[in-house]
Amino acid sequence: MTKRREETISTLHAQYVCAFRPEPEGGYTVHCAAFPEIVTYGASLEEARQAAREAIELCLEVYQQEGRELPASDAEPHKTIKELVPVKLARV
């Protein structure tokens, strides 16, 4: 008789704010503040979104496997304000 192994499977539902930067040669580079190791690219905005989703899911798997704490979900991304801030640096 085979012994059945029982385990509980739960699903994480989270959302993370990503920055999509248009590239001069076309396409978009994506960064995610919650996962600084993520830098990905898509030829179109839709491809960039899919690449970001896959990269985040892979990061979550690696974090779990390594026992690392998962970044908190961005609960209210619509309240996040992102804008370009021009700066100057005086060179000596």
N, CA and C atoms as a LAMMPS dump frame, in Angstrom:
ITEM: TIMESTEP
0
ITEM: NUMBER OF ATOMS
276
ITEM: BOX BOUNDS ff ff ff
-5.0000000000000000e+02 5.0000000000000000e+02
-5.0000000000000000e+02 5.0000000000000000e+02
-5.0000000000000000e+02 5.0000000000000000e+02
ITEM: ATOMS id mol type element x y z
1 1 1 N 0.844 -1.176 0
2 1 2 C 0 0 0
3 1 3 C 0.898 1.251 0
4 2 1 N 0.586 2.194 -0.876
5 2 2 C 1.366 3.435 -0.958
6 2 3 C 0.805 4.457 0.025
7 3 1 N 1.724 5.108 0.654
8 3 2 C 1.325 6.142 1.6
9 3 3 C 1.191 7.466 0.853
10 4 1 N 0.05 8.104 0.996
11 4 2 C -0.179 9.387 0.332
12 4 3 C 0.365 10.515 1.181
13 5 1 N 1.027 11.409 0.504
14 5 2 C 1.555 12.588 1.187
15 5 3 C 0.558 13.724 1.024
16 6 1 N 0.228 14.343 2.13
17 6 2 C -0.694 15.466 2.078
18 6 3 C 0.082 16.752 2.328
19 7 1 N -0.228 17.752 1.504
20 7 2 C 0.365 19.061 1.716
21 7 3 C -0.642 20.128 1.332
22 8 1 N -0.531 21.247 1.987
23 8 2 C -1.423 22.356 1.707
24 8 3 C -0.769 23.259 0.68
25 9 1 N -1.536 23.623 -0.32
26 9 2 C -1.048 24.527 -1.346
27 9 3 C -1.849 25.819 -1.224
28 10 1 N -1.14 26.917 -1.108
29 10 2 C -1.828 28.204 -1.057
30 10 3 C -1.291 29.073 -2.187
31 11 1 N -2.07 30.031 -2.582
32 11 2 C -1.688 30.912 -3.675
33 11 3 C -1.518 32.321 -3.148
34 12 1 N -0.44 32.953 -3.546
35 12 2 C -0.18 34.337 -3.178
36 12 3 C -0.777 35.235 -4.248
37 13 1 N -1.604 36.172 -3.843
38 13 2 C -2.144 37.174 -4.752
39 13 3 C -1.531 38.502 -4.33
40 14 1 N -0.691 39.058 -5.179
41 14 2 C 0 40.3 -4.852
42 14 3 C 0.127 41.14 -6.109
43 15 1 N 0.487 42.378 -5.919
44 15 2 C 0.734 43.273 -7.049
45 15 3 C 1.903 44.165 -6.699
46 16 1 N 2.708 44.46 -7.699
47 16 2 C 3.912 45.252 -7.492
48 16 3 C 3.99 46.333 -8.568
49 17 1 N 4.387 47.519 -8.161
50 17 2 C 4.52 48.635 -9.095
51 17 3 C 5.816 48.464 -9.884
52 18 1 N 5.708 48.563 -11.196
53 18 2 C 6.873 48.48 -12.076
54 18 3 C 6.973 49.769 -12.888
55 19 1 N 8.189 50.118 -13.244
56 19 2 C 8.422 51.285 -14.097
57 19 3 C 8.77 50.789 -15.499
58 20 1 N 8.059 51.292 -16.492
59 20 2 C 8.265 50.91 -17.894
60 20 3 C 8.872 52.117 -18.61
61 21 1 N 10.14 51.983 -18.992
62 21 2 C 10.832 53.099 -19.658
63 21 3 C 10.94 52.824 -21.155
64 22 1 N 10.356 53.7 -21.993
65 22 2 C 10.497 53.517 -23.443
66 22 3 C 11.962 53.686 -23.842
67 23 1 N 12.432 52.817 -24.712
68 23 2 C 13.818 52.874 -25.172
69 23 3 C 13.881 53.561 -26.538
70 24 1 N 14.961 54.319 -26.805
71 24 2 C 15.076 55.036 -28.081
72 24 3 C 14.993 54.119 -29.296
73 25 1 N 15.508 52.904 -29.186
74 25 2 C 15.488 51.972 -30.318
75 25 3 C 14.184 51.178 -30.397
76 26 1 N 13.272 51.457 -29.455
77 26 2 C 11.991 50.759 -29.42
78 26 3 C 11.912 49.823 -28.234
79 27 1 N 10.722 49.495 -27.847
80 27 2 C 10.511 48.594 -26.73
81 27 3 C 10.581 49.309 -25.39
82 28 1 N 10.484 48.531 -24.331
83 28 2 C 10.433 49.07 -22.974
84 28 3 C 11.332 48.263 -22.048
85 29 1 N 12.085 48.975 -21.213
86 29 2 C 12.854 48.349 -20.147
87 29 3 C 12.027 48.482 -18.875
88 30 1 N 11.999 47.402 -18.077
89 30 2 C 11.162 47.371 -16.886
90 30 3 C 12.015 47.176 -15.636
91 31 1 N 11.707 47.97 -14.605
92 31 2 C 12.324 47.839 -13.292
93 31 3 C 11.2 47.709 -12.267
94 32 1 N 11.475 47.012 -11.174
95 32 2 C 10.493 46.844 -10.112
96 32 3 C 11.191 47.135 -8.785
97 33 1 N 10.761 48.188 -8.096
98 33 2 C 11.423 48.609 -6.854
99 33 3 C 11.403 47.515 -5.787
100 34 1 N 10.351 46.72 -5.734
101 34 2 C 10.253 45.659 -4.72
102 34 3 C 11.275 44.547 -4.961
103 35 1 N 11.712 44.411 -6.207
104 35 2 C 12.697 43.391 -6.583
105 35 3 C 13.815 44.084 -7.364
106 36 1 N 14.802 44.668 -6.679
107 36 2 C 15.842 45.431 -7.368
108 36 3 C 16.644 44.612 -8.374
109 37 1 N 16.638 43.299 -8.236
110 37 2 C 17.389 42.464 -9.171
111 37 3 C 16.7 42.313 -10.522
112 38 1 N 15.461 42.752 -10.611
113 38 2 C 14.72 42.621 -11.877
114 38 3 C 15.009 43.794 -12.805
115 39 1 N 15.491 43.469 -13.976
116 39 2 C 15.56 44.388 -15.112
117 39 3 C 15.184 43.526 -16.304
118 40 1 N 14.074 43.852 -16.952
119 40 2 C 13.623 43.043 -18.073
120 40 3 C 13.196 43.96 -19.208
121 41 1 N 12.788 43.379 -20.327
122 41 2 C 12.534 44.154 -21.537
123 41 3 C 11.414 43.491 -22.331
124 42 1 N 10.673 44.315 -23.066
125 42 2 C 9.682 43.816 -24.001
126 42 3 C 9.651 44.715 -25.223
127 43 1 N 9.483 44.114 -26.386
128 43 2 C 9.456 44.877 -27.637
129 43 3 C 8.22 45.774 -27.712
130 44 1 N 7.144 45.391 -27.038
131 44 2 C 5.93 46.203 -26.954
132 44 3 C 5.577 46.341 -25.476
133 45 1 N 4.667 47.234 -25.159
134 45 2 C 4.258 47.406 -23.769
135 45 3 C 3.648 46.12 -23.23
136 46 1 N 2.857 45.444 -24.046
137 46 2 C 2.243 44.18 -23.615
138 46 3 C 3.317 43.118 -23.341
139 47 1 N 4.316 43.015 -24.21
140 47 2 C 5.41 42.061 -23.985
141 47 3 C 6.199 42.429 -22.732
142 48 1 N 6.397 43.725 -22.508
143 48 2 C 7.116 44.171 -21.315
144 48 3 C 6.334 43.819 -20.057
145 49 1 N 5.022 43.972 -20.097
146 49 2 C 4.181 43.592 -18.944
147 49 3 C 4.296 42.099 -18.667
148 50 1 N 4.231 41.292 -19.708
149 50 2 C 4.34 39.84 -19.542
150 50 3 C 5.717 39.46 -18.998
151 51 1 N 6.772 40.09 -19.524
152 51 2 C 8.13 39.81 -19.05
153 51 3 C 8.267 40.189 -17.58
154 52 1 N 7.659 41.325 -17.186
155 52 2 C 7.71 41.754 -15.786
156 52 3 C 6.995 40.751 -14.892
157 53 1 N 5.819 40.309 -15.313
158 53 2 C 5.049 39.328 -14.542
159 53 3 C 5.854 38.042 -14.352
160 54 1 N 6.455 37.543 -15.429
161 54 2 C 7.254 36.318 -15.344
162 54 3 C 8.464 36.502 -14.435
163 55 1 N 9.134 37.65 -14.554
164 55 2 C 10.318 37.912 -13.728
165 55 3 C 9.945 37.986 -12.251
166 56 1 N 8.833 38.636 -11.934
167 56 2 C 8.39 38.731 -10.539
168 56 3 C 8.026 37.354 -10.006
169 57 1 N 7.306 36.563 -10.796
170 57 2 C 6.931 35.218 -10.348
171 57 3 C 8.166 34.359 -10.096
172 58 1 N 9.174 34.478 -10.967
173 58 2 C 10.419 33.733 -10.755
174 58 3 C 11.131 34.201 -9.495
175 59 1 N 11.167 35.5 -9.278
176 59 2 C 11.787 36.032 -8.059
177 59 3 C 11.067 35.511 -6.82
178 60 1 N 9.74 35.517 -6.853
179 60 2 C 8.977 35.014 -5.713
180 60 3 C 9.318 33.556 -5.422
181 61 1 N 9.434 32.741 -6.474
182 61 2 C 9.807 31.329 -6.29
183 61 3 C 11.182 31.201 -5.658
184 62 1 N 12.152 31.975 -6.15
185 62 2 C 13.513 31.921 -5.615
186 62 3 C 13.529 32.386 -4.158
187 63 1 N 12.826 33.477 -3.87
188 63 2 C 12.763 33.966 -2.49
189 63 3 C 12.204 32.875 -1.57
190 64 1 N 11.144 32.198 -2.006
191 64 2 C 10.552 31.124 -1.203
192 64 3 C 11.546 29.998 -0.986
193 65 1 N 12.201 29.552 -2.062
194 65 2 C 13.155 28.456 -1.97
195 65 3 C 14.31 28.79 -1.039
196 66 1 N 14.729 30.051 -1.043
197 66 2 C 15.851 30.475 -0.211
198 66 3 C 15.419 30.883 1.193
199 67 1 N 14.106 30.847 1.456
200 67 2 C 13.606 31.208 2.777
201 67 3 C 13.659 32.707 3.048
202 68 1 N 13.737 33.496 1.99
203 68 2 C 13.785 34.946 2.143
204 68 3 C 12.377 35.5 2.33
205 69 1 N 12.283 36.62 3.011
206 69 2 C 11.002 37.275 3.205
207 69 3 C 10.517 37.855 1.879
208 70 1 N 9.243 37.645 1.59
209 70 2 C 8.673 38.168 0.348
210 70 3 C 8.343 39.645 0.52
211 71 1 N 8.642 40.459 -0.481
212 71 2 C 8.287 41.879 -0.386
213 71 3 C 6.778 42.041 -0.252
214 72 1 N 6.372 43.019 0.532
215 72 2 C 4.945 43.275 0.712
216 72 3 C 4.334 43.709 -0.618
217 73 1 N 3.117 43.293 -0.831
218 73 2 C 2.373 43.688 -2.024
219 73 3 C 2.097 45.184 -1.968
220 74 1 N 2.121 45.832 -3.114
221 74 2 C 1.756 47.245 -3.194
222 74 3 C 0.237 47.317 -3.157
223 75 1 N -0.308 47.536 -1.981
224 75 2 C -1.76 47.463 -1.786
225 75 3 C -2.514 48.554 -2.524
226 76 1 N -1.958 49.726 -2.593
227 76 2 C -2.644 50.849 -3.227
228 76 3 C -1.763 51.476 -4.31
229 77 1 N -1.499 50.753 -5.411
230 77 2 C -0.598 51.312 -6.427
231 77 3 C -1.119 52.584 -7.071
232 78 1 N -2.427 52.8 -7.044
233 78 2 C -2.976 54.008 -7.668
234 78 3 C -2.655 55.252 -6.85
235 79 1 N -2.263 55.055 -5.591
236 79 2 C -1.873 56.184 -4.753
237 79 3 C -0.383 56.478 -4.874
238 80 1 N 0.339 55.641 -5.621
239 80 2 C 1.765 55.851 -5.82
240 80 3 C 1.961 56.947 -6.861
241 81 1 N 2.773 57.924 -6.529
242 81 2 C 3.055 59.01 -7.463
243 81 3 C 4.468 58.819 -7.983
244 82 1 N 4.598 58.744 -9.296
245 82 2 C 5.904 58.626 -9.929
246 82 3 C 6.05 59.787 -10.878
247 83 1 N 7.163 60.478 -10.78
248 83 2 C 7.43 61.545 -11.734
249 83 3 C 8.931 61.712 -11.879
250 84 1 N 9.316 62.311 -12.993
251 84 2 C 10.723 62.584 -13.235
252 84 3 C 11.137 63.803 -12.424
253 85 1 N 12.293 63.704 -11.792
254 85 2 C 12.819 64.81 -11.005
255 85 3 C 14.143 65.217 -11.623
256 86 1 N 14.185 66.368 -12.31
257 86 2 C 15.45 66.807 -12.913
258 86 3 C 16.422 67.266 -11.826
259 87 1 N 17.674 66.932 -11.988
260 87 2 C 18.703 67.316 -11.019
261 87 3 C 19.906 67.876 -11.741
262 88 1 N 20.73 68.606 -11.014
263 88 2 C 21.985 69.143 -11.541
264 88 3 C 23.1 68.683 -10.623
265 89 1 N 24.245 68.467 -11.19
266 89 2 C 25.421 68.095 -10.405
267 89 3 C 26.553 68.999 -10.846
268 90 1 N 27.046 69.777 -9.904
269 90 2 C 28.174 70.66 -10.228
270 90 3 C 29.456 69.824 -10.25
271 91 1 N 30.202 69.961 -11.297
272 91 2 C 31.464 69.221 -11.414
273 91 3 C 32.609 70.152 -11.108
274 92 1 N 33.55 69.675 -10.343
275 92 2 C 34.7 70.483 -9.951
276 92 3 C 35.911 70.022 -10.722
